[in-house]
Amino acid sequence: MAKSFSPSLIVPGATSVLTLTLTNPNAAAITGAAFTDTYPANLVNTVAASGATTCAGGTVTAANGAASVALSGGTIPASGSCTVTVTVTSAATGTYPNSIGAGALSTANAGSNAAAANATLTVMGGLTVAKSFTPATVGTNTTSVLTITLTNPNVTDITGAAFTDNYPAGLDNTTSASGATTCVGGTVTAVNSGTSVALSGATVPAGSSCTVTVNVMAPAPGSLLNSTGSITTTNAGTAAGASARKGHRSTSSTPNEKAAPIPPSTERWIATRTVTTRPEPTMSKRQGAAGAAATGRAGAAAADPVSAPARLSPARLNPNRLSPTMPMPPQPPMRIPKGPNRAVLRRHRHGAGFQDSRHARRPENSRFKPIF
């Protein structure tokens, strides 16, 4: 008696056909062959077990979803063999050794089997796929390494691993993509400046992992989500892809740009002291030159639309300077001259509105106080 699973490697939920072969080495047929094969835990008949036999007169019992198959009343032809088949499955990964012990097969005229019959079904877990960018955030047109890691959780090698990863718009291989893999027998396709990376014919070792790497970059800032397509295999089914996000920050110097310098006209506005222009009263000959100078300065300020639009508070003015770069020399005390304008000057002295740039710089103990 012999048994086998075909295929012997499946993924969870996939099916395999269990075949039990009964062989008769005798010149006469063996009749009344019967046995019951009980499966290990988590191995069951499919929902359409389709139990069947080629042993003449035999009856197969293989209930859908049950954990056993049985034969009764079978005839094994002389110098020949016959089979019992049933479709089985498992939802859990693992290794399932199935055995019919010695003496488990009974017959009407040839005793029982002298040796056990064994077969093992392996339910393979799918590949685990991971993806990352190193570094995850870079400047535009800066290289980052895309790494795709395939992990095999099984005790058996996974063969024929293959995938194609098409990048999102804005992500490209560098001009030196350097696609490579540590997966045995695998071939990597990563065209320089291309928009994808692919692997084919790879073997992922049992209980281990291997990687696929490629150099990529993005010409514009932003965040790009890259998802690997499904990974197909020869003996472990199809694994779902993985995703990773790659960020690109702008390499522009905008955040570090210096503030624009203040235009010269604005600087002048801030630094220049305005002087209110009023008609100058008649002064004596001694004060004529100084008065003319004050009048000239006042006229210049009035003619300049930049320096004359606003008056600064006296507390903010330097009493010793006319401008930031031109110091004002000390002035002699001003005396009210005699004459027809003496009364006018006296009124100005007591707050009638007269103003001269020299008065704004006169010490507190002078005869005339600044008027603003």
LINCOR-V226756 format. One record per pair of residues at least 4 apart in sequence whose ideal C-beta (glycine too) atoms are under 8 Angstrom apart, sorted by sequence separation. I is the first residue (numbers start at 1). J is the second residue. D is the distance in whole Angstrom. If there is no record, write none. Layout:
BEGIN
I	J	D
I	J	D
END
This chain:
BEGIN
4	8	7
10	14	4
26	30	7
39	43	4
45	49	4
46	50	8
62	66	7
76	80	7
77	81	8
90	94	7
100	104	5
107	111	6
113	117	7
132	136	7
138	142	4
154	158	7
167	171	4
173	177	4
190	194	6
204	208	7
205	209	8
218	222	7
233	237	6
250	254	8
253	257	6
262	266	5
263	267	7
264	268	6
265	269	7
266	270	7
267	271	6
268	272	5
283	287	4
284	288	7
287	291	5
288	292	6
289	293	6
290	294	6
291	295	6
292	296	6
293	297	6
294	298	6
295	299	6
296	300	6
297	301	6
298	302	6
299	303	6
300	304	6
304	308	6
305	309	7
312	316	5
313	317	7
322	326	5
337	341	8
338	342	6
341	345	6
342	346	6
343	347	7
344	348	7
345	349	6
346	350	7
348	352	5
355	359	7
356	360	8
357	361	7
358	362	7
362	366	4
10	15	7
24	29	7
39	44	7
53	58	4
76	81	7
77	82	7
100	105	7
107	112	7
138	143	7
152	157	7
167	172	7
181	186	4
191	196	8
204	209	7
205	210	7
233	238	7
262	267	5
283	288	6
303	308	8
312	317	6
321	326	7
322	327	7
337	342	7
347	352	4
348	353	7
349	354	7
354	359	8
355	360	8
364	369	7
10	16	5
24	30	5
45	51	8
53	59	8
62	68	8
76	82	6
90	96	6
106	112	5
138	144	5
152	158	5
173	179	8
181	187	8
190	196	8
204	210	6
218	224	6
232	238	5
233	239	7
301	307	6
302	308	6
321	327	6
322	328	5
336	342	6
348	354	3
362	368	6
53	60	5
62	69	4
75	82	8
105	112	6
181	188	5
189	196	8
190	197	4
231	238	7
301	308	5
320	327	6
321	328	6
347	354	8
362	369	7
8	16	7
52	60	6
61	69	7
62	70	7
74	82	7
104	112	7
105	113	4
136	144	7
180	188	6
189	197	7
190	198	7
202	210	7
230	238	5
231	239	4
262	270	8
283	291	5
320	328	6
337	345	8
362	370	7
7	16	6
51	60	4
60	69	7
61	70	4
103	112	4
104	113	7
135	144	6
179	188	4
188	197	7
189	198	4
230	239	7
231	240	8
336	345	5
345	354	7
359	368	6
361	370	8
6	16	6
51	61	7
60	70	7
61	71	8
74	84	8
102	112	8
103	113	7
134	144	6
179	189	7
188	198	7
189	199	8
230	240	6
231	241	7
336	346	6
359	369	7
360	370	5
5	16	5
6	17	5
22	33	6
51	62	3
60	71	6
61	72	7
102	113	6
103	114	8
133	144	5
134	145	5
150	161	6
179	190	3
188	199	6
189	200	8
230	241	6
280	291	5
359	370	5
5	17	7
50	62	8
59	71	7
102	114	6
104	116	8
133	145	7
178	190	8
187	199	7
229	241	5
359	371	6
360	372	7
5	18	6
6	19	7
49	62	4
58	71	5
59	72	5
71	84	5
100	113	8
102	115	6
133	146	6
134	147	7
177	190	4
186	199	5
187	200	5
199	212	5
228	241	4
336	349	7
4	18	8
5	19	8
49	63	7
58	72	7
59	73	6
102	116	5
132	146	8
133	147	8
177	191	7
186	200	7
187	201	6
227	241	6
228	242	5
280	294	7
3	18	7
4	19	5
20	35	8
49	64	5
58	73	6
59	74	8
69	84	7
101	116	5
131	146	7
132	147	5
148	163	8
177	192	5
186	201	6
187	202	8
197	212	7
227	242	7
228	243	7
280	295	5
355	370	8
3	19	7
48	64	6
49	65	8
55	71	7
57	73	5
58	74	3
100	116	6
131	147	7
176	192	6
177	193	8
183	199	7
185	201	6
186	202	3
227	243	4
355	371	5
3	20	5
4	21	8
20	37	7
45	62	5
47	64	5
49	66	7
57	74	6
58	75	7
69	86	4
99	116	6
100	117	5
131	148	5
132	149	8
148	165	7
173	190	6
175	192	5
177	194	7
185	202	6
186	203	7
197	214	5
226	243	7
354	371	6
355	372	7
2	20	7
3	21	7
45	63	7
46	64	7
47	65	6
51	69	6
53	71	6
56	74	7
57	75	5
99	117	7
100	118	8
130	148	7
131	149	7
173	191	6
174	192	7
175	193	6
179	197	6
181	199	6
184	202	7
185	203	5
225	243	6
226	244	6
353	371	7
1	20	7
2	21	5
18	37	8
45	64	6
46	65	8
55	74	3
56	75	4
99	118	5
129	148	7
130	149	4
173	192	6
174	193	7
183	202	4
184	203	4
225	244	8
226	245	7
275	294	8
349	368	6
1	21	7
45	65	6
49	69	8
55	75	6
98	118	7
99	119	8
129	149	7
173	193	6
177	197	8
183	203	6
225	245	5
226	246	6
278	298	8
351	371	6
1	22	6
2	23	7
44	65	6
45	66	5
53	74	6
55	76	6
56	77	7
97	118	7
98	119	5
129	150	6
130	151	7
172	193	6
173	194	5
181	202	7
183	204	6
184	205	7
224	245	7
277	298	4
1	23	7
33	55	6
44	66	7
45	67	7
97	119	8
98	120	7
128	150	7
129	151	8
161	183	6
172	194	7
173	195	7
223	245	6
224	246	5
275	297	6
276	298	7
277	299	7
44	67	5
97	120	5
98	121	7
127	150	5
128	151	4
172	195	6
223	246	7
224	247	8
275	298	5
348	371	8
43	67	7
45	69	7
58	82	7
60	84	6
62	86	4
96	120	7
127	151	7
128	152	8
171	195	7
173	197	7
186	210	7
188	212	6
190	214	4
223	247	5
224	248	7
277	301	7
334	358	7
33	58	7
95	120	6
96	121	4
127	152	6
128	153	7
161	186	7
222	247	8
223	248	8
277	302	5
297	322	7
334	359	8
41	67	8
56	82	7
58	84	7
60	86	7
95	121	8
96	122	7
184	210	7
186	212	7
188	214	7
222	248	6
275	301	5
55	82	4
95	122	5
96	123	7
183	210	4
221	248	5
274	301	6
331	358	4
39	67	5
54	82	4
55	83	7
94	122	8
95	123	8
125	153	5
167	195	5
182	210	4
183	211	8
218	246	7
220	248	7
221	249	6
38	67	7
39	68	6
53	82	7
54	83	5
55	84	7
94	123	6
125	154	5
166	195	7
167	196	6
181	210	7
182	211	5
183	212	7
221	250	4
272	301	8
328	357	7
38	68	5
53	83	7
93	123	5
124	154	5
166	196	5
181	211	7
216	246	8
218	248	5
328	358	8
331	361	7
15	46	6
37	68	6
53	84	5
76	107	8
90	121	7
92	123	7
93	124	7
127	158	6
143	174	5
165	196	6
181	212	5
330	361	8
331	362	7
36	68	6
37	69	5
52	84	7
53	85	7
93	125	4
122	154	8
124	156	6
164	196	6
165	197	5
180	212	7
181	213	7
272	304	8
335	367	7
22	55	6
36	69	8
37	70	7
51	84	7
52	85	5
88	121	7
90	123	5
122	155	8
150	183	7
164	197	8
165	198	7
179	212	7
180	213	5
274	307	6
328	361	6
333	366	6
334	367	7
1	35	8
3	37	8
36	70	4
51	85	7
52	86	8
122	156	6
124	158	7
127	161	7
164	198	4
179	213	7
180	214	8
272	306	8
274	308	5
333	367	6
334	368	6
35	70	7
50	85	8
51	86	5
163	198	7
178	213	8
179	214	5
272	307	4
274	309	8
276	311	7
322	357	7
333	368	8
34	70	8
35	71	6
50	86	7
162	198	8
163	199	6
178	214	7
274	310	7
34	71	6
49	86	5
50	87	5
162	199	6
177	214	5
178	215	5
269	306	5
274	311	5
33	71	7
34	72	4
49	87	6
161	199	7
162	200	4
177	215	5
268	306	5
269	307	7
274	312	7
34	73	7
48	87	7
49	88	8
162	201	7
176	215	6
177	216	8
268	307	6
273	312	6
33	73	8
34	74	7
161	201	8
162	202	7
269	309	7
32	73	7
33	74	4
45	86	6
46	87	5
160	201	7
161	202	4
173	214	6
174	215	4
265	306	5
269	310	8
290	331	7
319	360	6
320	361	6
32	74	8
33	75	7
45	87	7
46	88	7
160	202	8
161	203	7
173	215	7
174	216	6
319	361	5
32	75	8
33	76	6
45	88	6
46	89	5
160	203	8
161	204	6
173	216	6
174	217	5
317	360	7
31	75	5
44	88	7
45	89	8
159	203	5
172	216	7
273	317	6
30	75	7
31	76	8
43	88	6
44	89	7
158	203	7
171	216	6
172	217	6
29	75	6
30	76	4
43	89	8
44	90	7
157	203	5
158	204	4
171	217	8
172	218	7
314	360	7
29	76	6
43	90	5
157	204	7
171	218	5
172	219	8
287	334	7
29	77	6
42	90	5
157	205	6
158	206	8
170	218	5
20	69	8
29	78	5
39	88	7
42	91	7
148	197	8
157	206	5
167	216	7
170	219	7
273	322	7
28	78	5
42	92	5
156	206	5
170	220	6
273	323	7
287	337	7
18	69	7
20	71	8
27	78	5
146	197	7
148	199	8
155	206	5
272	323	6
286	337	8
22	74	7
24	76	4
26	78	6
27	79	6
42	94	7
150	202	7
152	204	4
154	206	6
155	207	6
170	222	7
271	323	6
23	76	7
24	77	6
26	79	7
43	96	5
151	204	7
152	205	6
154	207	7
171	224	5
271	324	5
284	337	4
22	76	5
24	78	6
25	79	7
42	96	7
150	204	5
152	206	6
153	207	7
170	224	6
283	337	7
24	79	7
43	98	7
152	207	7
171	226	6
284	339	8
24	80	6
40	96	5
152	208	6
168	224	5
314	370	7
23	80	8
24	81	7
39	96	7
40	97	7
151	208	8
152	209	7
167	224	8
168	225	6
282	339	7
23	81	4
40	98	6
151	209	4
168	226	6
282	340	8
283	341	8
314	372	5
22	81	6
39	98	6
150	209	6
167	226	6
282	341	5
298	357	7
21	81	6
22	82	6
93	153	7
95	155	7
149	209	6
150	210	6
281	341	5
297	357	6
21	82	8
22	83	7
37	98	7
93	154	7
149	210	8
150	211	7
165	226	7
311	372	8
21	83	5
22	84	7
149	211	5
150	212	8
165	227	8
294	356	5
20	83	7
37	100	5
148	211	7
165	228	5
166	229	7
281	344	5
294	357	5
19	83	6
20	84	5
147	211	6
148	212	4
165	229	6
281	345	6
294	358	6
19	84	7
20	85	8
35	100	6
147	212	7
148	213	8
163	228	6
164	229	5
291	356	8
19	85	5
147	213	5
163	229	5
18	85	7
37	104	8
146	213	7
163	230	7
281	348	7
17	85	6
18	86	5
36	104	7
145	213	6
146	214	5
163	231	4
290	358	7
17	86	7
18	87	8
35	104	5
145	214	7
146	215	8
162	231	7
163	232	7
17	87	6
18	88	5
35	105	5
145	215	6
146	216	5
161	231	6
162	232	5
16	87	7
17	88	8
34	105	7
35	106	7
144	215	8
145	216	8
161	232	7
162	233	8
15	87	5
16	88	6
33	105	7
34	106	5
143	215	5
144	216	6
160	232	7
161	233	5
15	88	7
16	89	7
33	106	7
34	107	8
143	216	7
144	217	7
160	233	5
281	354	7
15	89	5
32	106	7
33	107	5
143	217	5
159	233	7
160	234	3
14	89	7
32	107	5
33	108	8
142	217	6
158	233	5
159	234	5
160	235	7
171	246	7
278	353	7
13	89	6
31	107	7
32	108	3
141	217	6
158	234	8
159	235	6
165	241	8
278	354	7
30	107	5
31	108	5
32	109	7
127	204	6
140	217	8
141	218	8
158	235	6
278	355	6
12	90	7
13	91	6
30	108	8
31	109	6
43	121	7
140	218	6
141	219	6
158	236	4
163	241	7
10	89	8
12	91	5
30	109	6
138	217	8
140	219	6
156	235	8
276	355	5
10	90	8
12	92	6
18	98	7
20	100	7
30	110	4
140	220	6
146	226	7
148	228	6
275	355	7
12	93	6
28	109	8
140	221	6
150	231	7
154	236	7
275	357	5
5	88	8
22	105	7
133	216	8
26	110	7
152	236	8
273	357	8
24	110	7
5	98	8
133	226	8
148	242	7
3	98	7
131	226	7
3	100	7
20	117	7
131	228	6
146	244	8
1	100	6
129	228	6
146	246	8
18	119	7
129	231	6
144	246	6
18	121	8
1	105	5
127	231	5
16	121	6
127	233	7
142	248	8
126	233	8
136	244	8
140	248	5
14	123	8
127	236	6
136	245	7
137	246	8
138	247	8
139	248	7
140	249	8
142	251	8
126	236	6
129	239	6
136	246	6
137	247	4
138	248	6
139	249	6
140	250	6
141	251	8
8	119	8
10	121	7
12	123	6
124	235	6
125	236	7
126	237	5
128	239	7
129	240	7
131	242	4
133	244	6
136	247	6
137	248	7
138	249	8
139	250	7
140	251	5
1	113	5
8	120	7
10	122	8
11	123	7
124	236	4
126	238	7
127	239	4
129	241	6
130	242	5
131	243	6
132	244	5
133	245	8
137	249	6
139	251	4
8	121	6
9	122	5
10	123	6
11	124	5
12	125	7
124	237	7
126	239	4
129	242	4
131	244	4
133	246	4
1	115	8
3	117	5
5	119	5
8	122	6
10	124	7
11	125	8
126	240	8
2	117	5
3	118	7
4	119	5
5	120	7
9	124	6
11	126	6
1	117	4
3	119	4
5	121	4
9	156	7
14	237	7
11	236	6
9	235	5
11	237	4
9	236	8
7	235	8
END
